Amino acid sequence: MALGELMAPRRPQAISRLRRWPGNLGLSVINTLALRILFPAAAVGAAVFAESHGWGIFQVINAPDAVAILGSVILLDLLIYLQHRLFHAVPLLWRLHRVHHTDLAFDVTTGVRFHPVEILLSMLIKIAAVVALGVPVVAVLVFEVLLNATAMFNHANIALPRPLDRIVRLIVVTPDMHRVHHSVIREETNSNFGFSLPWWDWVFRTYRAQPADGHDGMIIGVEKFRDPADLHLSRLLLQPVRAED
């Protein structure tokens, strides 16, 4: 995705990668270490535990493997959509998730720019869902690969031809679709919550096809946090305790 951004960028970047990437990638490193220390087995371990104890809906009903795997991937993606909306709706959770939205540009590293506390809360929610559903181990692996790959894809600053974008976004969230969600305009921020599958935004009527000012004219970020100094890793870690008004 990073190479694709260099070869076919969708928008010019007003803030250089040297200003943005250290903070974004620094958060990714911290998040990875935190997860490995606190949840060494993560969601896969939860799936192994649920499977060995016969816990969860798919285990109890003895669903066929294909049904359990496909159903688990779809339901886990729905969970991510609902969780995303929750982190926008609850003020305390928004303070954590706001770190993701205060990037002053939009590229592949924005896809890993999350506060460590949000990442840990997300893992707890995911583990609870895996156990409750009785998600097969292979389904967890498929979902994690899908989620991480699409997060890199739909945050990438790459230009897809408009006809191709219209087709691809029927199956997976595209960069143009998700970029709307990073608009400084609140109504646009509260749209296009999907990460992998675009269907939930259509079902729950949170879909917005294009930003009001167009992709070239839209402003990325959060109105309060426009200072490039806020891109520093130390400020990103402390940002949730700062007021937005």
N, C-alpha and C positions, 0 to 999 in steps of 0.2 A: 504494500500500500504506500509506503514511504517513497519507493522508487516511482510508483505511478503518479504520485503527487508532483515529483520533479519533472516527469515527462509530459503530463497533461493536467496541470493545475486548474481547478474550477474557478478559484478566486485568487487575486493577488493577496499576499499576506503582509499586512501593515506592520506587524510585530515579527521580528526575525526569530528563527528557530533557536538561535543562541540565547535569546531572552526567555523563551517559553519552555523549551524542551528540558532544561535541567530540573525545573520544578515539577513538570508533569511526569517525567521519568523517575525523578526522586520519589514521588508518591507511589509509583508502581513498585519500586524496590522495597519501600517500607511496608506496603500492603502485602507483598509476597512473603517477606520475612515474618510479618505478624501472623499471617494465616498458617505458615509452616510451623510456627512455635505454638500457637494456641489451638489450631485445628490440624494437626499433622495428617490425619486421614481424610479430613474434609468431607464433602458430600459422598464421595465414593465409599469411605469408611462407614458412613451412615447407611448406605445402600446394602453393604455387606452385612451389617448388623441386623437390619430389618429382614433381609432375606434369610439369614440363619435362624432367626426367631419366628419367621412366618408372620411378621407384622406388616400392616398396611393393606389398603384396599385391594390392590392387584394381587397380593399374596393370598389374602383371605378368599377371594373369589376364584383363585387359581386361573387367572387369565392366561390365554395363549401368549407365547413370547412376543409374537409380532404385535398383538394388541397392547400388551403391557409396555413395550418399548415405544411404539408410536404414540400411544396415549400419554405416557409419562413425559415425552419430549414436548408434546403440545400443551399439556397442563402446566409443566414447569415454565414454559414460555408465557403462558397466561399469568402465572404467579409473578414473574418478573414485571410484566405490564402493570399489574395491580399494585405491586410494591412500588414501582416507579411513580404511579399516581399518588400513593400514600406519602411518599417522600416530598412531593410537591404540596400536598394539602395540609400536612401537620407542620406548624411553624418550627418546632424544635428539629424535626427531621429535615425540613427545608434548609436550615442552617448548615447541616452536614452536606446535603446534596448540592447546595449552592456552590461549593468548591468546584464541582464539575462544570457548572454553568458560567463561572467567572473567567474562564479562559477568554482572552481578547481576540483569538483567532480560532479556527476550526480545522483541525487536521487529525491524522491518525493517533497522535499522542493524547488528544483530548479524550479518546476512548479508554485511556487508563488513568485519567486524572480524577481520582475519587479520594475522599478523606478516609483515613484508616478506620475510623469508627463506623462509617457507613459500610465499608467492606466487611467488617466483622459482624455487624447487624445483619447484613444481607446473607452472610454465610449461615448464621443461626436460623434465619427464616428458611433458607434452602434446605438445611439439614432437617428441620421440623417437617417440611413438606415431603422430603424424600422418605422419611420414616412413616408419615401418615399415609402416603400413597402406596408404599411398598415398591418403590421404583427399582427396577432391575439395575444391576451395576453397569451393564453395557449402555443402558439408557442415560445414566448419569454422564458417562464418558462422551456419548454422542452429543448430549445437550451442552456440556461444558465446551467442547470443541466448537459447536455451532455458535454458542453465545459469544465466545471470545473472537472467533473469526468474523462474525457479523458486526461486532462492536468495532473492530479495526476497519472493516469495510465501510460501514455507514457513517463513521466519523472522518473518513479520508477526504482530503481536498482534491478529489479527482473529478474530471469532467466526463460524464457519460452522455452520449448523444440523447437528446430528448426522446426520440421514438424508443430507444432501448431502455431508457429509464422508466417509461410508462409500462413496458412489459415486465421488467425485472421487479418493480415495486408491487406487482401482483403476487409475488412469491416471497420476497425478502425486502426488508427496509433498505432503501437506497440512501446514499449521501444527501441528495437533494431533498428527500423526504425528511430525513432526520435533522438536517441543518435548520429547518424551520423551527424545530424545538429549541434551538439555541439562540433564537432571536431575543433581542433586548425588550421587545414588545411582549407584555405579560400574556395577552391572549394567544400569541403564537407560542410562547414558552409552554403554555398549558395545552399543547396539542402534540400529536405525533409522538406518543410515549413509547411505542413499540421499539424493541431492540433488534429482534430477529424477524418474527412474523408480523406483517403489516395488518393482519385481519382484525386484531383487537381494536385498533383505532377506528376501523369502519363499524364494527359491531357496537362499540360504546360511544360512537359519534364524537371522537376526539381527533378525527382526521382533518388535516388541512393540506390541500394540494400544493400551494405555493405561498411564499411570504408576501405581504402587502407591497413591500418596496422592491420585490424581485431579489434574486439571489445575489446579484452584484451590488444592490443598494442596501440590503439588510445589514443591521449592526448586530454583531455577535456579543453576547455577554450579559451582565447584570448592571443596571444603571448606576448603582452605588459604587461598584468596584471597577473604575476605569483607569486607575493609576497603574502603569506598567510595573511599578515597584511591588504591587500586590502579587505579581507572578512568582516572586521568590518563594522557595520551599518553606521557609520559616513562617511566612505570612499565610501561606495556604494552610498550614497545620493549625494556625491560631484563628483563622478566619471565622469559624463557627461561633466564636464568642464575641464577634464584632457586630454592632447593630447595623441594620440596613437602611435606617432612616434617621 
